[in-house]
């Protein structure tokens, strides 16, 4: 038992180290993309109007959302796809608003806190290359169930906490939550689970893990990223009638069941990538 505990502690330590390394790497990637000219950083130079809109509707403590952000979404900064993407993050998910105006989150009070934290980060740093590393860092901590350590991301990323903490303490974070609620409730077709991934206004439903292929298919510009040239693009639209897999969190799902299924997701994804 002592050996097993030691191995478990070692694995947790290594996992945390890898997460920190990825956060640092992500900061370097987005900083480089922001500071280099298009000709020196990449052959891709895309006008804003040509970019593909990618929207992610999620909630902070949804294990499937965490997994998607930490293992899929961040890669668009690494593979050059961000050059043709207008990425929008919406941290509200399956929350609800009571008659008195208060917000109730699916995974409890901590989720409401962290949804507000991430909403305020997006507001404070509206450029995606500025706010995404912070959100990635916070989601990495929630994945490890270290909810109360979210403020450590400021120091890790060398960010001034004041714009975010002022947003939270002033109550403006609540106003942002109401705005995100209006946005997600106005979706057509309506969202039924999270993560809810939308490309150019079209939800991907259960095909969301293959979002890169759908972005490449939707892109109509002439400067095609290398990652798109290497892909076998989908020839059909998302399979709307298919029953979603266990990679999603329904509006009324059992939260305990949701967390308990996460190891199965990780194992299944690992097997698919081999």
Residue pairs with C-beta under 8 A, 6 or more apart in sequence:
12 144
15 144
16 144
19 70
19 140
19 143
19 144
20 156
22 70
22 74
22 136
22 140
23 133
23 136
23 137
23 140
23 153
23 156
23 157
24 156
26 74
26 77
26 78
26 132
26 133
26 136
27 133
27 157
29 77
29 78
30 77
30 82
30 129
30 130
30 132
30 133
31 129
32 41
33 41
33 42
33 77
33 82
33 83
33 129
34 127
34 129
38 44
38 45
39 45
42 80
42 83
42 225
43 223
44 80
44 83
44 84
44 223
44 225
45 83
45 223
46 83
46 84
46 221
46 223
47 221
48 86
50 84
50 219
50 220
50 221
51 84
51 85
51 86
52 84
52 85
52 86
52 199
52 200
52 215
52 218
52 219
53 85
53 86
53 88
53 198
53 199
53 200
53 201
54 76
54 85
54 86
54 87
54 88
54 197
54 198
54 199
54 211
54 215
55 87
55 88
55 89
55 90
55 197
55 198
56 65
56 68
56 69
56 73
56 87
56 88
56 89
56 90
56 195
56 196
56 197
56 198
57 90
57 92
57 93
57 184
57 187
57 191
57 194
57 195
57 196
57 197
57 198
58 65
58 68
58 69
58 89
58 90
58 91
58 93
58 194
58 195
58 196
59 65
59 91
59 92
59 93
59 94
59 95
59 105
59 106
59 107
59 111
59 115
59 194
59 249
60 91
60 107
60 110
60 111
60 114
60 115
60 117
60 118
60 138
60 139
60 142
61 105
61 106
61 107
61 108
61 110
61 111
61 114
61 142
61 147
62 93
62 94
62 106
62 107
62 194
62 195
62 249
62 258
63 143
63 249
63 258
63 259
63 261
63 262
63 265
64 194
64 195
64 247
64 248
64 249
64 258
64 262
64 265
65 93
65 139
65 194
65 195
65 249
66 139
66 142
66 143
67 143
67 247
67 262
67 265
67 266
67 269
68 195
68 197
68 208
68 209
69 135
69 136
69 139
70 136
70 139
70 140
70 143
71 269
72 209
72 211
74 132
74 136
75 81
75 212
76 82
76 85
76 87
76 212
77 129
77 132
79 212
79 225
79 226
79 227
80 225
80 226
80 227
81 212
81 215
81 216
81 225
81 227
81 228
82 128
82 129
83 223
83 225
84 215
84 219
84 221
84 223
84 225
85 215
87 128
87 132
89 118
89 122
89 128
89 131
89 132
89 135
90 180
90 183
90 184
91 114
91 115
91 118
91 119
91 122
91 135
91 180
92 115
92 119
92 177
92 180
92 181
92 183
92 184
93 105
93 106
93 115
93 184
93 194
93 249
94 105
94 106
94 193
94 194
94 249
94 250
94 251
95 103
95 104
95 105
95 106
95 111
95 112
95 115
95 177
95 181
96 103
96 104
97 103
97 104
97 178
97 181
98 104
101 178
103 112
103 174
103 177
103 178
103 181
104 112
105 111
105 112
105 115
106 249
106 251
106 253
106 255
107 255
108 255
110 147
112 177
113 147
114 138
114 142
114 147
114 150
115 177
116 168
116 173
116 174
116 176
116 177
117 138
117 150
117 164
117 168
117 173
118 134
118 135
118 138
119 173
119 176
119 177
119 180
120 163
120 164
120 167
120 168
120 172
120 173
120 176
121 131
121 134
121 135
121 138
121 164
122 131
122 135
122 176
123 167
123 172
123 176
124 131
124 163
124 164
124 167
125 131
125 134
125 163
133 157
134 153
134 154
134 157
134 159
137 153
137 156
137 157
138 150
138 153
141 147
141 149
141 150
141 152
141 153
142 150
151 161
153 159
154 160
154 161
154 164
167 173
167 176
184 191
184 196
187 196
187 198
187 203
189 203
191 203
192 244
192 250
192 251
193 244
193 248
193 249
193 250
193 251
193 253
194 248
194 249
195 208
195 248
195 249
196 203
196 208
197 203
197 204
197 208
197 211
198 204
199 211
199 214
199 215
199 218
200 218
202 237
202 238
203 238
204 210
204 211
204 214
204 238
205 238
205 239
205 240
205 242
205 244
206 238
206 239
206 242
206 243
206 244
206 245
206 247
206 248
207 214
207 234
207 238
207 239
208 247
209 247
210 234
212 227
212 231
213 231
213 232
213 233
213 234
214 234
214 238
215 228
216 224
216 225
216 227
216 228
216 231
216 233
217 233
217 234
219 228
246 261
246 264
246 265
247 265
249 258
